[in-house]
């Protein structure tokens, strides 16, 4: 009997997140779901990750409605999965247990089956309660070990290096070679701990695509031997390893692999299922998917991708049409599939990568991204940085920020880069690049989450943080773990401008406020506003719908006094300072959000506040004046 390979389809969550910054609208997903019923994937990942944030932030849609729509269509056909960041859930800060349980309970009630739970630091303490809760609530707990590598800072080689990392770390200073941290045994031991917690499956989660085929050749058999539960392999194609590593994992006995459908595969995303299917045919492995139905989805996805053109970093470099190119595939490309299988079986990595890159080139997928490979970052992190910097009109900072990511990562305890640490480190790397452009000392501007990470609130980092660096960033050399009593319950005010209704109308909406207070506040206000205007229109068809506007605080009066400027573009969350207030150096003036990270803005001067030049909710540019002093 042929071996059966199970597939987890990522197209509707990780696929669009990695390639199109999670901007896929519900109307496009609704067109695909009936076709997915025919495909009968083992698992479909449709929720979690960046979805709850992005659908509210950018699309004005409810995350709960998205989950319900998928569940209604797919119930009894495919298991639906979501990605949870353990203690960080779907957000960017640690949450207390009751918030986690509230979300898990509602998610399972709304049709979720599998919760893939990971911790960005691989800190087991941060996932154990989530595993227990999911199991107790009737869900399937899937725990993920986050794959990463010891950085290529090359301390011993630094004096000779003249490239990327020499520029980064300097080429003249000898540094002691650190002990290897991320060995096969490290990942196997983490997986064993997860299974012992009660995990129903374990995923090797390679969010940056850094698992090369030779590593999988040695690591996958060790995982299979150590675990009784199914092993899933999740990787991305950005640095050029993805397809070859998936093939190696299949040959070495993996149970489940994560793929995307053609137009949402390759590049920064996971490999395309169509290429995996060709390999399986040649290997005599049965892939448990209806590929005729996948072809129908593929046709519809082409139109969905067109609708995402504004967020498509490869919009002028689409893959070639699979059906046409597979039908007319020349013998020399067919032979590359056979060569790849032989090379993977014999662990000849160079030949395997060469064959897979030729296959990908024929089908029109992007070449390996050397910048991402050297900086060792996830593809989704890269595309989100591009999208956010574009929105801030600061695209020219990208290369400098990418080059600084390994330094920030090392300073912060060698954390794996996966949400939220990828966002935290990426945002801090941008701030560091801007510091250097201005001639300011490194870490002059720090986002609040980076401070929390260094303090110890996100958990135990793989490598101990230098106490001197912790003191520089947090004001104390002492490590301080997260205290659940410090979690601030968000307010749920009445909105007089919309008829006195509550901002959050039910438990689901209040959970969104607890998870992402800033984003959910805007989303729910817009929702209440729309509902209020409908009621007004129904009450009096002749009455013009009136919308309340926040009074403008800006004036046309010329700015004549000293000003405090924004170190980076973003959105004003809260204004602390008031006109007439006497300010000392270091006093808090405003709180703003940049690149999804919350930042306190402290004054760099003394004086009396004359005017606040912005209002809450304003989108600001880098170096925009925010506060004028007398």
C-alpha positions in Angstrom: 0.0 0.0 0.0 1.3 3.4 -1.0 2.4 5.9 1.7 -0.1 8.7 2.1 1.1 12.3 2.6 -1.3 14.7 4.3 -1.4 18.3 3.3 -2.1 21.4 5.3 -3.2 24.2 2.8 -1.9 27.6 3.9 -3.3 29.7 1.0 -6.0 31.6 2.9 -3.8 32.5 5.9 0.0 32.1 5.6 0.1 32.3 1.8 -1.6 35.6 1.6 0.3 36.9 4.7 3.7 36.0 3.2 3.0 37.4 -0.2 0.3 40.0 0.1 0.5 41.4 3.6 -2.8 39.7 4.6 -5.0 42.0 2.5 -7.4 39.3 1.0 -11.0 40.4 1.4 -13.8 38.2 2.6 -15.6 38.5 -0.7 -12.6 36.8 -2.5 -12.4 34.0 0.2 -16.1 33.4 -0.2 -15.7 32.6 -3.9 -13.0 30.0 -3.0 -14.7 28.1 -0.2 -17.1 26.0 -2.3 -14.1 24.8 -4.4 -12.2 23.9 -1.3 -15.0 21.5 -0.3 -14.1 19.4 -3.3 -10.4 19.6 -2.7 -10.7 17.9 0.8 -7.4 19.0 2.3 -6.5 17.3 5.5 -6.2 20.7 7.2 -6.8 24.3 6.0 -5.2 27.1 7.8 -7.6 30.0 7.7 -7.3 32.0 10.9 -4.9 33.3 13.5 -1.5 34.7 12.8 -1.9 38.2 11.3 -5.5 37.7 10.3 -7.4 39.1 13.3 -5.2 42.2 13.3 -5.1 42.8 9.5 -8.7 42.2 8.6 -9.7 44.8 11.2 -6.9 47.2 10.6 -6.9 47.3 6.8 -10.1 45.7 5.6 -12.7 46.8 8.3 -13.8 43.2 8.6 -14.6 41.0 11.7 -12.1 38.2 12.3 -15.0 36.2 13.9 -17.1 36.6 10.7 -14.2 35.2 8.7 -13.8 32.1 10.9 -17.6 31.5 10.8 -17.7 31.8 7.0 -15.0 29.2 6.6 -16.5 26.9 9.2 -20.0 27.0 7.7 -18.6 25.9 4.3 -15.9 23.5 5.4 -17.5 21.7 8.4 -17.0 18.0 8.1 -14.7 18.3 5.1 -11.4 19.7 6.2 -10.0 20.5 9.6 -9.7 24.2 10.1 -6.6 25.5 11.8 -5.3 28.8 13.2 -1.9 29.9 14.3 -1.6 31.1 17.9 1.5 32.7 19.4 1.1 31.0 22.7 1.1 33.6 25.5 1.0 36.3 22.8 -2.1 34.7 21.2 -2.7 36.7 17.9 -1.2 39.9 19.2 2.2 41.4 20.2 2.2 41.4 24.0 1.8 38.6 26.6 -1.8 38.1 27.7 -3.1 36.6 31.0 -4.7 33.1 30.9 -8.3 34.3 31.0 -7.8 36.2 27.7 -6.3 33.1 26.1 -9.1 30.9 27.3 -11.7 33.3 26.1 -10.3 33.4 22.6 -9.8 29.6 22.4 -13.3 28.9 23.7 -14.9 31.3 21.2 -12.7 30.0 18.3 -13.7 26.4 18.9 -17.4 27.4 19.3 -17.1 29.1 15.9 -15.7 26.0 14.1 -12.0 26.0 14.7 -10.5 22.5 15.0 -6.7 22.7 15.2 -4.8 25.4 17.0 -1.1 25.5 16.1 0.6 26.9 19.1 4.1 28.3 19.2 6.2 30.6 21.2 8.6 33.0 19.5 11.3 32.2 22.1 10.7 28.4 22.2 9.9 28.9 25.8 7.8 25.9 26.8 6.3 27.7 29.8 4.6 30.1 27.3 2.7 27.3 25.5 1.8 24.8 28.2 -1.4 26.5 29.3 -2.6 26.9 25.7 -2.1 23.2 25.1 -4.1 22.3 28.1 -6.9 24.7 27.3 -7.2 23.6 23.6 -7.3 19.9 24.7 -9.8 20.6 27.5 -12.1 22.6 25.1 -12.2 19.8 22.6 -9.8 21.2 20.1 -6.6 19.6 18.6 -3.4 21.1 20.0 -0.6 21.3 17.4 2.6 22.6 18.9 5.3 24.2 16.8 9.0 24.2 17.4 10.4 27.4 15.9 13.4 26.7 13.7 16.2 29.1 13.6 20.0 29.1 13.2 23.0 30.4 15.0 23.7 33.7 13.3 26.3 34.1 10.6 28.0 36.8 12.5 31.2 34.8 12.0 33.1 36.1 15.0 36.2 34.1 14.2 36.2 35.1 10.5 35.2 38.8 11.1 38.7 40.2 10.6 38.9 38.7 7.1 35.2 39.2 6.0 34.5 42.2 3.8 30.9 41.6 3.0 27.5 41.9 4.7 28.4 40.8 8.3 31.8 42.5 8.3 30.0 45.8 7.7 27.6 44.9 10.4 29.9 43.7 13.2 33.1 45.4 12.2 36.1 43.7 10.6 38.9 44.4 13.1 37.7 43.2 16.5 38.3 39.6 17.5 35.3 38.1 19.3 35.0 34.7 21.0 33.2 32.1 19.0 29.9 31.4 20.7 28.8 27.8 21.5 26.3 26.4 19.0 22.8 26.7 20.4 20.4 25.5 17.7 21.5 21.9 17.3 19.3 18.9 16.2 19.2 17.9 19.8 17.8 21.4 20.8 14.8 21.0 18.4 14.2 17.3 19.2 14.2 18.0 23.0 11.8 20.9 22.5 9.5 18.6 20.5 9.6 15.9 23.2 8.7 18.4 25.8 5.7 19.5 23.7 4.4 16.0 23.2 4.7 15.4 26.9 2.4 18.4 27.5 -0.3 16.7 25.5 0.3 18.0 21.9 -1.7 15.9 19.4 0.8 16.8 16.6 4.1 18.6 16.4 5.3 21.0 13.7 8.8 22.0 12.8 8.0 25.6 11.9 10.7 27.1 9.7 9.2 30.6 9.3 12.3 32.0 7.6 12.9 29.1 5.2 16.4 28.6 6.7 16.2 24.8 6.9 18.5 23.5 4.2 18.0 20.0 2.8 21.0 18.5 4.6 19.7 19.7 7.9 16.3 18.1 7.3 18.0 14.9 6.2 19.5 14.6 9.7 16.7 16.3 11.7 13.5 14.8 10.4 14.4 11.1 11.2 15.3 12.2 14.7 12.0 13.9 15.2 10.1 10.9 13.8 12.0 8.5 16.1 11.5 10.7 19.1 7.7 11.3 18.7 4.6 9.2 18.6 2.4 11.9 17.2 2.3 13.1 13.6 5.1 15.5 12.5 4.3 18.4 10.2 6.9 20.4 8.3 6.4 24.1 7.6 8.9 26.1 5.6 9.1 29.0 3.1 11.0 29.4 -0.2 12.5 32.9 0.3 16.2 31.9 0.6 15.9 29.1 -2.0 15.7 26.0 0.2 11.9 25.4 0.5 11.1 23.0 -2.3 14.3 21.0 -1.8 13.8 20.7 1.9 10.1 19.7 1.6 11.2 16.9 -0.9 13.8 15.8 1.6 11.3 15.8 4.4 8.9 13.6 2.4 11.7 11.1 1.6 12.7 11.1 5.3 9.1 10.2 6.5 7.3 13.4 7.4 3.6 12.9 8.0 2.2 16.3 6.9 3.6 19.1 4.8 2.4 22.7 4.5 1.8 24.0 0.9 0.1 26.8 -1.0 -1.8 26.7 -4.3 0.1 28.0 -7.3 -0.5 31.7 -7.5 0.0 32.0 -3.7 3.1 29.7 -3.5 6.8 30.1 -3.8 8.8 33.2 -3.2 8.2 34.4 0.4 5.6 31.7 0.9 5.6 27.9 1.3 6.2 25.7 -1.8 3.4 25.3 -4.4 1.4 22.1 -3.9 1.6 21.4 -7.7 5.4 20.9 -7.6 5.1 18.7 -4.5 2.4 16.7 -6.3 4.8 16.0 -9.2 7.4 14.7 -6.8 4.9 12.5 -5.0 3.8 11.0 -8.3 7.3 10.1 -9.1 7.9 8.7 -5.6 4.8 6.6 -5.6 3.4 8.5 -2.7 -0.4 9.2 -2.5 -1.1 12.8 -1.8 -4.5 13.0 0.0 -6.0 15.8 -2.0 -8.3 16.1 -5.0 -6.0 17.8 -7.5 -8.8 18.3 -10.0 -10.5 20.6 -7.4 -7.1 22.3 -6.8 -7.0 23.2 -10.4 -10.4 24.9 -10.1 -9.1 26.8 -7.0 -6.0 27.7 -8.9 -8.0 29.4 -11.7 -10.0 31.4 -9.2 -6.9 32.4 -7.2 -5.5 34.0 -10.3 -8.3 36.6 -10.2 -7.9 36.9 -6.4 -4.2 37.8 -6.9 -5.1 40.5 -9.4 -7.2 42.1 -6.7 -4.1 42.2 -4.4 -1.8 44.0 -6.9 -1.2 46.9 -4.6 0.4 44.6 -2.1 2.1 42.2 -4.5 5.9 42.6 -4.3 6.1 40.3 -7.4 3.2 41.8 -9.3 5.3 42.1 -12.5 6.9 38.7 -12.0 4.1 36.2 -11.7 4.8 32.5 -12.0 4.1 30.9 -15.4 0.7 29.2 -15.8 1.1 25.8 -14.3 -1.4 24.0 -16.6 0.3 25.2 -19.7 3.9 24.8 -18.6 3.2 21.3 -17.0 1.5 20.1 -20.2 4.4 21.3 -22.3 7.2 20.5 -19.9 10.4 19.6 -21.8 12.2 16.4 -21.1 15.1 18.1 -19.5 12.9 19.7 -16.8 11.2 16.4 -16.2 14.6 14.9 -15.7 15.4 17.6 -13.1 12.6 16.2 -10.9 14.2 12.8 -11.1 17.7 14.2 -10.4 16.3 16.1 -7.4 14.8 12.9 -6.0 18.0 11.0 -6.4 20.1 13.8 -4.9 17.7 14.2 -1.9 17.8 10.4 -1.3 21.6 10.5 -1.3 21.9 13.8 0.6 23.8 15.6 -2.2 22.6 19.1 -1.3 24.3 21.0 -4.0 22.9 18.9 -6.8 19.4 18.9 -5.1 19.3 22.7 -4.9 20.6 23.1 -8.4 17.8 20.8 -9.7 15.1 22.5 -7.7 16.2 26.0 -8.7 16.1 24.9 -12.4 12.5 23.6 -11.9 11.4 26.8 -10.1 13.1 28.9 -12.9 11.2 27.0 -15.6 7.9 27.6 -13.8 8.7 31.2 -13.2 9.1 31.4 -9.4 11.4 34.0 -7.9 15.1 33.4 -7.5 16.5 32.9 -3.9 16.5 36.2 -2.0 20.1 36.7 -0.8 19.2 39.8 1.3 16.6 37.8 3.3 18.9 34.8 3.4 21.8 36.8 4.9 19.6 38.7 7.4 17.9 35.4 8.3 14.4 36.8 8.4 11.0 35.3 7.6 9.4 36.2 4.2 6.3 37.5 5.9 8.4 39.8 8.0 10.2 41.1 4.9 6.9 41.8 3.0 5.4 43.4 6.1 8.4 45.6 6.5 8.2 46.6 2.8 4.4 47.4 3.1 4.8 49.3 6.4 7.8 51.4 5.2 6.0 52.1 1.9 3.0 53.4 4.0 5.4 55.6 6.0 7.1 56.8 2.8 10.4 55.5 4.1 11.2 52.7 1.7 14.8 53.9 1.4 15.5 52.7 4.9 14.8 49.1 4.1 18.3 47.9 3.2 19.9 49.6 6.2 17.2 48.1 8.5 17.6 44.6 7.1 21.4 44.8 7.6 20.8 45.7 11.3 18.4 42.8 12.0 21.1 40.3 13.0 22.6 42.8 15.5 19.3 43.6 17.1 18.5 39.9 17.3 21.8 39.1 19.0 21.4 42.0 21.5 18.0 40.7 22.4 19.1 37.2 23.3 19.4 35.5 19.9 15.6 35.2 19.6 14.1 33.3 16.7 12.4 35.6 14.2 8.7 34.8 14.1 5.7 37.0 15.2 5.8 38.8 17.5 9.7 38.9 17.8 10.1 39.4 14.1 7.9 42.5 14.2 9.6 43.7 17.4 13.1 43.2 16.1 12.2 44.5 12.6 10.6 47.7 14.0 13.6 48.2 16.3 16.0 47.7 13.4 14.2 50.4 11.5 14.5 52.7 14.5 18.2 51.9 14.8 18.8 52.7 11.1 17.0 56.0 11.6 19.2 56.7 14.8 22.3 56.1 12.7 21.1 58.3 9.9 20.7 61.2 12.4 24.0 60.5 14.1 22.3 59.5 17.3 23.6 56.7 19.6 22.2 53.2 18.9 18.9 52.5 20.6 18.1 56.2 21.2 14.5 55.3 20.1 13.1 52.0 21.5 9.7 50.6 20.9 7.9 49.5 24.1 7.7 45.9 23.0 11.5 45.7 22.5 11.9 47.1 26.0 9.6 44.4 27.3 11.5 41.7 25.4 14.8 42.7 26.8 13.3 43.1 30.3 12.2 39.4 30.2 8.4 39.9 29.9 8.2 37.7 26.8 9.9 34.8 28.5 13.3 33.1 28.6 15.4 34.0 25.6 17.6 31.2 24.1 20.8 33.1 25.1 21.0 35.2 28.2 20.9 38.9 27.6 23.9 40.9 28.6 22.9 42.6 31.9 24.6 45.8 30.9 22.6 45.9 27.7 19.4 45.2 29.6 20.2 48.1 32.0 20.8 50.4 29.0 17.4 49.5 27.4 15.2 49.0 30.5 16.9 50.9 33.2 17.6 47.8 35.2 20.1 44.9 34.8 17.6 42.6 36.5 15.5 40.2 34.4 11.8 40.7 35.1 9.3 38.1 33.8 5.8 39.0 32.7 3.4 39.8 35.6 -0.2 39.0 34.6 -1.5 41.6 37.2 0.0 44.3 35.0 -2.4 43.6 32.1 -4.7 46.6 31.7 -8.3 45.8 31.0 -9.4 47.9 28.1 -12.3 50.4 28.6 -15.6 49.7 27.0 -17.1 53.2 27.0 -20.5 54.3 25.9 -20.4 56.3 22.6 -22.8 59.4 23.0 -22.0 60.4 19.4 -23.5 57.1 18.2 -26.6 57.0 20.4 -25.0 56.0 23.7 -24.3 52.4 22.7 -21.3 50.5 24.1 -18.2 50.3 22.0 -18.1 46.5 22.3 -21.5 44.9 22.0 -20.7 41.3 23.0 -18.0 39.0 24.4 -16.5 38.4 20.9 -16.0 42.2 20.3 -14.6 42.7 23.8 -12.1 40.0 23.3 -10.9 41.9 20.2 -10.4 45.0 22.5 -8.4 42.9 24.9 -6.3 41.5 22.1 -5.6 44.6 20.0 -7.0 47.6 21.8 -5.8 50.3 19.3 -6.9 48.4 16.2 -10.1 47.1 17.7 -11.1 50.5 19.0 -11.0 52.0 15.5 -12.7 49.0 14.0 -15.5 48.9 16.5 -16.1 52.7 16.4 -16.4 52.5 12.6 -18.8 49.6 13.0 -20.9 51.5 15.6 -20.9 54.5 13.4 -22.2 52.6 10.4 -24.9 51.0 12.5 -25.9 54.4 13.9 -26.2 55.9 10.5 -28.3 53.1 9.3 -30.7 53.7 12.2 -30.8 57.4 11.5 -31.6 56.7 7.8 -34.4 54.4 8.8 -35.8 56.8 11.3 -35.8 59.7 8.9 -35.1 59.2 5.2 -35.0 62.9 4.7 -32.4 63.6 7.5 -28.9 63.8 6.3 -26.6 61.4 8.1 -24.4 63.4 10.4 -21.1 62.1 11.6 -19.3 63.4 14.6 -15.8 64.6 14.0 -13.1 65.0 16.6 -12.4 68.7 17.0 -9.3 69.7 15.1 -6.4 70.8 17.3 -4.3 72.1 14.5 -4.4 75.7 13.5 -3.0 77.7 10.7 -0.9 79.7 13.1 2.8 79.6 12.2 5.0 77.4 14.3 7.6 79.8 15.9 8.8 77.9 19.0 11.0 74.8 19.4 9.3 71.6 18.2 9.4 67.9 19.2 9.4 65.8 16.0 8.3 62.2 15.3 11.4 59.9 15.1 9.4 57.6 12.8 6.1 57.7 11.0 3.0 56.1 12.5 -0.4 56.7 14.1 -1.0 58.8 17.3 -2.6 56.6 20.0 -2.6 58.8 23.0 -1.7 62.4 23.8 -0.2 62.8 27.3 1.1 66.4 27.4 -1.2 69.4 27.6 -0.8 73.1 26.5 0.7 75.1 29.3 2.3 72.0 31.0 5.9 72.4 32.1 8.0 69.6 30.7 11.3 68.2 31.8 13.8 66.1 29.8 12.4 62.5 29.6 8.8 63.4 30.4 6.3 61.4 28.3 4.6 63.5 25.6 2.7 61.1 23.4 2.2 57.4 22.6 2.1 56.3 19.0 2.1 53.2 16.9 4.7 52.5 14.2 5.0 49.2 12.3 2.4 47.7 14.6 4.6 48.5 17.7 3.6 50.8 20.4 6.1 53.6 21.3 6.4 56.1 24.1 7.7 59.4 23.0 9.6 61.2 25.7 10.7 64.8 25.4 14.2 65.6 24.4 14.0 69.2 25.7 12.7 71.2 28.6 10.1 73.9 28.4 6.4 74.8 28.5 4.1 73.2 25.9 2.6 75.8 23.7 0.5 73.6 21.3 -0.1 70.0 20.5 0.1 69.9 16.7 -1.6 66.5 16.2 -4.7 64.7 17.5 -5.3 61.1 18.4 -5.8 59.0 15.4 -3.6 61.2 13.1 -1.2 59.4 10.8 2.1 61.1 11.0 5.3 61.2 8.9 8.9 60.8 10.0 10.2 64.1 11.4 6.8 65.7 11.5 6.4 68.3 14.3 4.2 67.0 17.1 4.5 69.4 20.0 5.5 73.1 19.9 7.1 74.6 23.0 7.0 78.2 24.1 
